[in-house]
Amino acid sequence: MGVGLTNGPAHAAALVDVPPERSATAAGLLSSARYVGGMAAMIALGSVKASAAAPEAERLLGQAFKGLIAAAALALPVSLLLRKR
């Protein structure tokens, strides 16, 4: 319910200063950020649950989280390069 209430205003705020020809790129970037945030939350919650169950699962989830952070770090420069075009 919280995502449903905030998704519309977040898209509107993100697209307010974007020229019409770049609006699809900005909307895609916002959606990607939302998905990455959701995956990070699921990994964090899974890691907490797995830490009580099995140390190996916690290690694997930690590696997945590091990979997600690396992907997000690579997405930032790419989005800035696309913005300059």
TAMOCOR-V305021 format. One record per backbone hydrogen bond with DSSP energy under -0.5 kcal/mol. NH is the residue of the N-H (numbers start at 1). CO is the residue of the C=O. E is the energy in kcal/mol with one decimal. If there is no record, write none. Layout:
# TAMOCOR-V305021
nh=NH co=CO e=E
nh=NH co=CO e=E
This chain:
# TAMOCOR-V305021
nh=5 co=1 e=-1.8
nh=6 co=2 e=-1.5
nh=7 co=3 e=-2.2
nh=8 co=4 e=-0.6
nh=10 co=6 e=-2.1
nh=11 co=7 e=-2.3
nh=12 co=8 e=-2.4
nh=13 co=9 e=-2.6
nh=14 co=10 e=-2.2
nh=15 co=11 e=-1.8
nh=16 co=12 e=-0.7
nh=18 co=15 e=-1.0
nh=22 co=19 e=-2.0
nh=23 co=19 e=-0.5
nh=23 co=20 e=-1.0
nh=26 co=22 e=-2.2
nh=27 co=23 e=-2.5
nh=28 co=24 e=-2.3
nh=29 co=25 e=-2.3
nh=30 co=26 e=-2.2
nh=31 co=27 e=-2.4
nh=32 co=28 e=-2.4
nh=33 co=29 e=-2.4
nh=34 co=30 e=-2.1
nh=35 co=31 e=-2.3
nh=36 co=32 e=-2.7
nh=37 co=33 e=-2.4
nh=38 co=34 e=-2.2
nh=39 co=35 e=-2.6
nh=40 co=36 e=-2.5
nh=41 co=37 e=-2.1
nh=42 co=38 e=-2.2
nh=43 co=39 e=-2.6
nh=44 co=40 e=-2.5
nh=45 co=41 e=-2.7
nh=46 co=42 e=-2.6
nh=47 co=43 e=-2.4
nh=48 co=44 e=-2.1
nh=49 co=45 e=-2.3
nh=50 co=46 e=-2.9
nh=51 co=47 e=-1.9
nh=52 co=48 e=-0.7
nh=52 co=49 e=-0.7
nh=53 co=49 e=-0.7
nh=54 co=50 e=-3.0
nh=58 co=54 e=-1.6
nh=59 co=55 e=-2.0
nh=60 co=56 e=-2.2
nh=61 co=57 e=-2.5
nh=62 co=58 e=-2.1
nh=63 co=59 e=-2.0
nh=64 co=60 e=-2.1
nh=65 co=61 e=-2.2
nh=66 co=62 e=-2.0
nh=67 co=63 e=-2.1
nh=68 co=64 e=-2.1
nh=69 co=65 e=-2.3
nh=70 co=66 e=-2.1
nh=71 co=67 e=-2.2
nh=72 co=68 e=-2.2
nh=73 co=69 e=-2.3
nh=74 co=70 e=-1.9
nh=75 co=71 e=-1.8
nh=76 co=72 e=-1.3
nh=77 co=73 e=-0.8
nh=78 co=74 e=-1.3
nh=79 co=75 e=-2.5
nh=80 co=76 e=-2.0
nh=81 co=77 e=-2.3
nh=82 co=78 e=-2.3
nh=83 co=79 e=-1.8
nh=84 co=80 e=-1.3
nh=85 co=81 e=-0.6
nh=85 co=82 e=-0.7
